[in-house]
Amino acid sequence: MQFIEFLNVFGPKSELIDPLTDPNKVYYSPGVIGFVAVFLMMLAATFLILDMVRRVRRVRYRTEIQEKLASEAAAKGSKTNK
């Protein structure tokens, strides 16, 4: 019982707590600006990933075509040498 009386005397007073700065009563949110920023970062990342996939595919196709042309040229060269 003495502890409760001690808290009433020396504890925080409810009238001293400002409702605008009380962390339990204030809603913290990034708002519309935060949503737009995250959405734009997501779009940028998506476009970068799609561009990277396209470039890797293009390089892979070029190497496949070069290998095919080299094998055709080697086959053609071996037929003419016989």
Steps between C-alpha positions, in 0.01 A plus 500: 500500500786736572639437151173614338499815711864560401408468131210740543726759660816465290376327182417673173196719515236436237441871451871555429498263201427683178272286278685620190837368622383190686635204300201286598253748352682616186468303174832493312471428132706585193181615333443552133854622435648182648263281299587682177874476571482124565280449194747688278792298635306180426434615143864592447617163633251317276614686190867441586440127546309473171774692317769275648310186395462636148871581473610162635265324255642706211859406592405133532332501156802668342735233633266223381487650150879546491551137602253382236667708227843375608387137487339553157818666373711217639271240339508685168879533518548130569280404202700718258833364629408139416 
